[in-house]
Amino acid sequence: MEPDDIANLVWTDTPAISPDERHVAYVVRWIDGDAEEYHSRVWVTPTDGSTRPRPLTSGRNKEANPCWAPDGATLAFTAQVPGPDDDPEQSIQLLPFDGPGEAAVLVSGPEGFESLTFSPDGRWLAYVTRTRSADYEITEAKKRPPRKIEGMLATLNGEGFITDRPEHTYVLPTNGSSGPINLTPGSAANVQPAWFPDSKRLAVGVDPFGVDLSTHVEIVSVSGEDDPVVVTTTPGAYAHPSPAPDGSRIALLGYDDPRVYPDNDHVGLVGIEQPQRPRWLTTALDRTWSPFPGGQRPVWIDDQALVAGVEDRGNVHLYAVGPDRDPRLLVGGERMITSWDAVGGAIAFTASTSSEPAELFVLVDGEERCLTDHSDALQARVRPRPAERFTAVSGAGDDAVEVDAWILTPHDFDPAGTYPMLLNIHGGPFTQYGNTFFDEAQLQCGAGFVVVLSNPRGGSGRHNAWGQSIIGPKHPIVPGSGWGSVDFDDILAVTDAALDQFPFIDPDRVGVLGGSYGGYLTTWAATHSDRFAAACSERAANNLLSLEYGSDAAGFFRTEVGTTFLDDPAEYLRMSPITYVENLDTPLLILHSDDDLRCPVDQATQLYVACLLLDKPDVEFYRFPGESHELTRSGSPTHRKQRIELILEFFHRHLQPSPQGPREG
């Protein structure tokens, strides 16, 4: 895979099974490099695979988020439409499925729509969108009044200010008899609506942006005659509600103490008659049941069973869970399930492996079949390299742990040759690498590098203590060893294991790179070791002290550090790579985006200026205009291509990745 192939990426997601279980609507996404745009289109295919998939929408207006009406006769989806002055607006449209007819716009507006869901009786469509304050009617920003900041998390990476445009749940009559009704006005975010069987109430997840970081689940009525009812009254991190078919209880995802992060999310149940702490159903499998990114609500398949997704050591699988049973595996394998839906006896899901972008699958009556091949042309063009799992032992004696890792070899690989290696460190830290198509790894292989991916302690996909091991040592509840401790030990152990197990890696030509927390650990490695011949630190957290009061997640990092920056600023600086920059002797490439709100660009500027003041050689710094923290995933195709070219050229210069001839002897 080469940098130009970024424009050829294609993948599927968001399956939605029809009520009769006979069809699956889903979304195909691709990149238009010439137009500098991402596109999407809604497709449909029979679950029995009797005919080929066919497109339902044109793909010209970024159609996505399919949702079936209860009778299966209509499909709702989102799409762009022309707005004032021909600027694009977002819309929800209805398309007849069982007969002729054109798509009709149900509602449109300047903000996006998500979480579309029909009421069981088909009379209402619920959705989530941002509610703008009246100040946004003043088109010139310089003439608007000052923005009042209320609560925590006033901004969001990729969105800008959200304090004056919170997400709310709306309902809209499907017969067009009236306009949208905001069921959840106010300053809190009210998201993830799910209908009760009576079509009169919805359960929603609520984030009040409070200092204690709690989120809760409440019930709202369509009529607006009843006050919202909070069903999780104890402090916790509760989200993704899913009312039971009989309406007596609500399933959800979450954990009980928002003062601690990370904490493995679990599937829980709460009754609606007496608000209470959730009863957790999945503790027998100590993993996070909210796979990154964002999680997905558990889906009831009958009165006693739900389908839920879980991370597990580089994979994401689906399980059946219930109040009186241990979790039972439904869909496993060496792969990551990226999205899914369940109706009755049918499960549709999209899944990816290390060498295959996500495609659509169904599981019906215990039989699994793949229904799509949208990535075949890409695979034929770039010949993706498969990943091989290996493990490393980090630590000694009773403290030793097994760290998961994966290796990919270059194209035209010759086991008798020698190759440079790039160690990739994931972000988060509470995320995981694993068995999914990773364009970064494929691009590095295409440039002649051996690629190693690792999941050090502090990441997800393992037991709770694994994720919590790098919480700060001053945390009052679950003290760990802090960032830059056992996680650093683990990446060094993975490096040693790779060199020991794979003799074709040249130990003198090993580079390291990562973004966000991965950038943090890269900078940490470059300031605490001479093990790496070159390093690329991207969108990194380099100064945890300034990050805790400057990020869009300001105030959140105390749940990981264990104390506030007011009480103990020295603890933040102790764990900050910027504190140790005087020790930097590794050639370093610094990459950052100007509009990054998660790790603001001053995180990179501080590091670069310190290197200049200390007269550090071999330090390069690039800033990408108009990009956010998500540059590598959703940035402009041109910037994504330029970024990977910078990285590959940098490591090519310092590691010389051209395959060498056979080793002598």
N, C-alpha and C positions, 0 to 999 in steps of 0.2 A: 504494500500500500504506500502511495506517495502523497505528498501534500495536496496535489490537484484532486485526489480522490475524495477529499472531504466533500466536494460538490456532488459526489455520487452516493453519499450515504442515504439509506432508506431503511425504515423500520416500521413495525406495526404496534399498535397499542389500543387500549380502551375498548375491549370487547363488550358487547351487550347482547344477551340472548333474548330472542323473542318469547313472549309468554307461552306459546305452544311448543317451545323448545326446538323448532324446526329450522330456525335461521339464526345467524350471528351477524350483527352489524359491528364494524370495527373501523379503525382509522389507520390509514397509511400516510406516513410523513416522509418528506424528502427535502433536499436542499436545492435551490436554484442559484447556482454560483454566479451566473451572469446577471440576474436581477437582484442579487444580494438579499434573497428572501428565503424563508422557510415556508413550505406549503404542506397542506394536509387535505385529505379527501376521505369521505365515508364510503366504505365498501360493504357488501353483504355476501354471505355464502351459506348454503345449506349445511346443517350440522352433520348430515350423513355423507357429505362429500360427493353427492350424486352429480353435481355440476360445478363448473369452475366459478370462482368468485367473480363478482361483477361490481363496477362502481355505481353507487347511488347518486353521487353528486359530481359536479364538474371538476372540482379541484382548483377552480379559479379564485375562490373566496375563502380559502383556509377553513374548510368545513371540518368540524370535530365534535366530540362529546355526544355521540348518538344515544338516544333514550327511547325505548318503545312505550307506546300507549298500552294500557292493560288489555285492550282487545286485539292488539297486534296489527291494527289497520293503519296506524300512523306512526311515523318516526319523527322525533324532535332532534334537532342538532343545532350547533352554533355555526355562524358564518359571518364574514364581513359584508357590509353593504355600504353604498355611498352615503355620506352624511353631509352636513352643512359645508358649503364651499368644496364639495367633492372629497373632503377628507374621509377616510374610512371610519365607519362605526362598527360596533359589534351587534349581532342580532341573534335571536332564537327563531328558528323556522320550523314549520310543520310540513312534512312530506307524506302524501298518501302512499302506502306500501301495497295495498291489496287491489289497486286499480289505478286508472290514469289520473293525472292531475299534476299541477305545478306546486313547488314549495311556496308556502305563504309565510310572510314575516309576521311573527306573533308579537315581538317587542324588539326594540333596538335602542342603542344608547352609546355613549362615549367610553364606557367601561366594559370589561369583559364579563362573560357569563360562564358559570360553571355549576357543577352539582345538580344538573337537571334531573328531575324525578317527578313522574306523574302520580297523582293520588290514585289509590286502588279503584275508585269509581270512575276515573278518567276525567273528572270535571275540572281538575286543577293541575297546573304545572308549577312546581316549586323550583326555585333556582337561587343562586347566590350571585350578587354583584356588589360593587362598591357604591355607597351613597355619598355623592359629593355635596359639600356645603354650598350654600348660596353664593359664596365668594367666587366659586369657579365660573359663575355666569359672567363675571368681569373678565373678558378675554385677555386683556393686557395685564400680565403679572405685576408690572410696576404700579398699577392702579389699585391692586387688591389691598385690603387692610392686612395688618400683621396677622400671622397665623398663630393661634393660641395652642401651645403644646400641653396636652393633658395625658397623664399616665406614662407608663413605660412603653418602649418600642414605638416611638412616633414615626419612624421611617422603616422602610423595608427594602433590602437590596433588590434592584430591578424594578421597583415600583416608585421609589421616592417617598414623599410624605404620605402617610396613611392616617395620621391622627385626625384629619378633617375629611376623610373619605373611607370610613370603616366598611368592612364587608357585612352585609345584611342578608337575611333570608326573605325572599319575596314569594308571593303566589300570584298566579294569573289564571283567570278562567279560560279554559281551552276553547270555549265557544265565542270568545271575543266580546262578551257582554260588558266588560269593564276593563279598566287598565290595571297595572300592577299594584299590589297591596304589600306594603312593607310591614312584615309581621314583627320585626325586631329593631325598631328605631333606637337610637342612642349611640353612645360612644364605644360600646363593646363590639367586638367582632362576633357575629352569629353565623356559623357556617355548618356545613355537612348535614343539611336537612334530610330527615328520613320519616316517611309517613307511618302513622298508626293505621291499623286496618279499617278504622271507622271513617277515614278520609276527612276527619275534622281536626286532627291534631298532628303536629310534627315534633320529633325530637331534634334538637340542634346542639351543636357544640359551641360553647361560649368562652371567649377569651376577653376578660375585662381589662387586660393590660395593667394588672395590679403589681405592686411592688413585691408581693409574695409569689408571683408567677403562677398562681393557681389558674386552672381552667376547669370548667364544669359542664354538665349536661342539663338542659332544661327542656320542658315541654311548652310549646306555644300553640294556641288555637287559631284556626283559620278565621273564625268569626271576630276575633279580637275582644270578645266579651269577657274572657277569663284572663286573669293575670298569669304570667309565666310561672311555671312550677319547677323549682330546682330539685333535681332528683339525686344529685351527688352533693350532699351538704358538707362533707368533710373536705379539708384542703387536699388537693391532689392535682394530677395532670390527667384529665379525662377528656376523651374526644371520640369521634367517629361512632356516634350512637346508631343502634339498629334495633327498633322495636320488634318484639316477638310476634309471630302470626296471631296469637290470641290477645295481644295488646297488654298483657299483664306485667311485662318486664322489658328491660332494655339491655341489650348487649352493647359493649363499648370496648375501647382500647385505652390503656393508660397504666398509671402507677400511683402510689398513695402519697408520696412525699415530694413536693416540688422543690424542696430545699436541696435535693440530691439530683445531680445529673453527671453521668448518664445512669439510667435505670432501665432494665429490660421492660418494655411494654408487655402487658398480658391482655388476654381476652377476659372480660368480667361481665357479671350480671348485676343489675340493680332492679328492685321492685319499684313500682310507681306509686303504691299506696302509702308506703312509709319510706321516705328518703333515707339513704343509708350509704355506708361505704361499700364499694363493689365486692362481690364474691368472685375471686379469681379462679378461672377454670383451667388454666394452662400452665400452672407452676410445675407440673410434672416434667415439662420440657423447658428448662431454664435457658431460653433464648428470647430475643426481642420479637414480638408478634406485630411489630409495626415496621416492615421492611423499608429501608431507605430507597427513595426519598418520600417522606410524607405518610406512608402507611395507607391502608384501605380498610374500610369498615368490614367487620365480619358479616356474612350473609346467611340468613336463616334458610335452610332447605326443608325443614319440617319443624314441628313444635319443640323438638328436643335436640336439634343438631344445627350447628353453624359451620360454614367454611371460612377459614382464616389462613393468612399467609404468615410464614415465619422464616427468619434468616437462620442459616445453620452452616457455619464454617465454609463460607464462600458460595453457598447455594441459597436459593429461596424456594421453599416448598409450600404446598397446600395441605392442610390437615382438616379433618372433621373434628369438632370439639363440641362438648355438651356438658350440662350440669352434673351428669352422673356417669361420666366416662373419661378416661384418659385420652389425650389427643391421638387420633388415628391418621396415619399418613394416607393421603389421597393421590398426590402427584409429587414424585420425588425425582431423583436423577442428578447427574452432574450438570446443573444448569440453574439459571436464575429465572424465576417467573416474575415478569415485570408488571402485569396487570391481569385482572381476571373478573369473571362474573359467574354466578350460579343461579339456575332456575330449575326447581324440581330435581330431576335426575340427571341434569346436564350441567357440566362445568366447561366454560370456555376460558382459555388463558393464552397470553402471549409469553413466550419463553425464548431465552437466548443462551447460547453456549459461547465458549471463548473464541470460536471460529465462525459463528453464525449469528447475524443480527436477529432481533426478535421476529418470530413468525407466530401465526395463530394456530392453536391446537384446541381440540375438544376432547372431553372425557365423557362418554355416554355408556352406561351399563358396564362400567369397568374397562371399556375399550378406548384406547387413546388413538387419535389420528391427527396428523398435521394437515391443515386445510389450505395453507398459502405457501407461495414461493416468491414473494416480492423481492427478496434480496438475492435471488439466484444470479442476476446479471452482475451485481456488485461482487459476489463471491467469485464468479468466473473471471472477473477482471483483475481482482487484487489477490486472489488465492490466499485467504487469511491463514495465519499460522495457528495451530492448536496450542493450548497451554498444557503443560504437564505439572501436576501437583507434586510438591515435595515438602518435607518438614525440616525444621531446625530445632535443636535443643538450646534453650537460652537459660542461663543460670546453672547452678550445680546443686547436687544433693537433693534435699527436700524442697529446695526453692526452684528446681528445674521445671521448665514448662516447654510444651511442644508448640511451636509457632508454625502456622500454615503459610505456605508460599507457592508460587507458580512460576514456571520458567517457559519462555517462548524463544525459539531459535530463529536466526535470520533466514530469509529466502536463500535457496541454493546452499543450504547448510552442509558443511563438510565436517564430520566429527573429528577428522584428523587435523583440522585447522585450529587457529586460535582467534578469539574474538573479544572485543571490549564488551563490557556489561553495563547496563543502566538499571539501577535499583529505583523503583518507583514507590513512593510513600503516599498512601491515600489521605484524603481530607477528613474532616470531622472534629475530633478523632473518632466519634462513634459512628463509623461506617465500615464497610468491608470491601475488599477486592474479592474476585472469585471467578466463577464459571459464567462469564457473560462477555459479549463482544465489546472490546475496549479499543476504540479507534486509536487512542494514544499508543497503546502497546503495538498495534499493527503497523503504525507509521514508524515507530522505532525499529521494529524488525525489518521493515522495508528499507531502512537506511543502513542495515548491516550490523545492528547491535543485538546481542543477547539481552533479553528483557526479563527482569525478575520483579514480581509483585509480591508484597508481603502484608500480613495482617498482624501487626504488633499489638501488645497489650494496650488497652484503652479503646480498642475498636469494638465493633458489634459482631454478631454472629456466634458468640460464645456465651458462657455462663455469666451471671451478673458480676461476679467478683473480677472477671477478666476486664470488663468494660470499666469498672470502678477502680482498677488498680492504680491509675495515674491521677485520680482525684488528689488534690493537695493534701499534704500531711497535717495541715491545721484545720481540716474539715471537722466540724464537731460531731458528725454522725458516722461517716464512713471514710476515715482518713486513709489516703493511699500514699504513694511515693512522689506524686507530682509529675507534670509534664517534663520531658527530658530526662527521665530516669529509666525505669525498666523498658519503656517503649524504645528508648535509644539502645539499650542493651539488646533488645530483640532484633532491631534492624542490622546491628553488627553481627549477631548470631546468624541471621539469614544470609548475610554476605559471606561469612565464613563457610556456612554449609554449602552454598552454591559453588564456591571455589573448590571445596573438598569433593563434592559429588559430581561436578561437571568440569573435567580437566580442560575442556576446550575454552574456558574463560581465562583471559589473561589477567592475573592479579594486579598488574601494574596499570591496567586501563579500566578502572571501575569508576563510574560516575553515579551520582545520586540526584534525584529530582522529586518535587512534589508541590502541590498547591494547597493553599489555605493552611490547615493544620499540617498537611504534608510539607508545605513550604516552611512552616515553623520548624519541623523536625529536620528538614534539610539545612536550614541556617544553623540549627543547633549542632548538627553533625559537622558542619564546616568550621564551627568555632570550638569544637570539643574533640576533634580527631583529625588525623592526617591520613585516614584510611582511603579517602576518595580523591581521585585525580582531578575532578571537576564537579561542580554542583550548580543546579538551577533551582532557585527559590522563587516561587510564583505565588502572587496574591497572598503573601505569608502574614502570619501573626508574629511580628518580631519584637514588639514591646507590649506585653500583656497589660501593663499599667495603663497606657494611653488607649489600648483597645477597649478596656472595660468601661471607659467613659466616652469613647468616640465611635464605637460600632453601632450599627442599627440594632444590635443585640446588647447594647449597653446595660449593665446591671445584671446580665444573665451569667457572665463568666464567674461570678462569685460562687455559683452552685458547683463549679468544678475546682476553683482555687481553694474554696473553703472559708474565705474571709472577704470582707469588702476592701476595696482600694482605699477607703477612708481609714479603716482600722489598721491596715497593715500593707502600705504601699511597697515596703521592702520585699514582701513575699511575692508580689507580682514581678518585681524586678529580678528577684533571684531566679525565677523560672523563665526569664526573657532572654532570647539570644542576643539582643542588642547589648546586654550587660557584658557579654564576653567577646565583643567584636574585635578587641585588641588581639585576640588569639587567632584571628582568621588568616590563614595562609593558603587556602584552597581557591583556585580560580572560580569565580562566582558570577553567574548570570542572574540578574534580578528582573522579573517581569511583573507588571501590575497594570490594573485598569483604572482610568481616571475617575470613573463613576462607581467604583466599588464601595458599597456601604457596609458590607459585612466586615471586611478588613480594609479600612480606608487607606487611600494611597499614601498617606503619611507613614504608614507602617514600612513601606519600601523606601520612602525618602529619608526617613531617620537612619535606616541601615546604610544607604548609599552615601549620605553626607558624613556619617561616622567613618566610612571607609576612605573618603577623600581626606578628612582631617587627619587620619592615621596613615595616609599615604600608602594605602593598600594597593598592590598591583593586581592586574587581571580581574577587575570588577567592572561589569557592564550592566547598564540599567536602561530598560525600555518601558515606556508608558503607552498604553493603548487608549486613544481618545474615544469617548462615547460608549465605552464598554463597562460592564458591571462585574461582579464577582463570578458571573456565569459565562465568562468569555469562552471557556473551553467547551461548553455545552450548547450555548445558544447565542454566542456572539456572531457578528457579521461573518459570512463565509470568507471574505477577504482577510479579515483580521485573524480568523482561525488558521488560515493558510500561512499568513505571515508569521504568526506566533510559532507554529511548529517548524517553519523554516529557520527561524532564529535559534530555536533549541537544537535542532539537528546540526546546523552549521557550527554552533558553539561546541557541542560534544565531538563533532567530526574534527574540529581543530585541535581539541585537547586530548582526544582519545584515539583518533585515527581508526575509524571503524572498518576500513577495507579488510575483508577476510585475508588472512595470511596463509601461506603454504603449509604443508604438513610439518609437524614438529620433528626436529632431528632426534635420532635415537629411538 
